[in-house]
């Protein structure tokens, strides 16, 4: 998990990345990362389980990896970047 003022980000084994209110826990944002992606370098990428360190928040961006095949998780190979815009 990763926390910033007012928000806690957490990934899950089903590949969902969610933002929760740190005040009452309700879901503010929910994104399914376990899909295929068209990448900037043309290499095929697929999301999967999120089971590891929390997302990184820096410079107005949120970065997370998706795909973790260990212990029965859904494999994948993508690094995702989100902005508030």
Beta strands, then each sheet from edge to edge (+ up, - down):
strand 1: 2-4
strand 2: 7-11
strand 3: 16-21
strand 4: 27-32
strand 5: 36-37
strand 6: 45-46
strand 7: 56-58
strand 8: 61-66
strand 9: 78-83
sheet 1: 1+ 2- 3+ 4-
sheet 2: 5+ 6-
sheet 3: 7+ 8- 9+
end
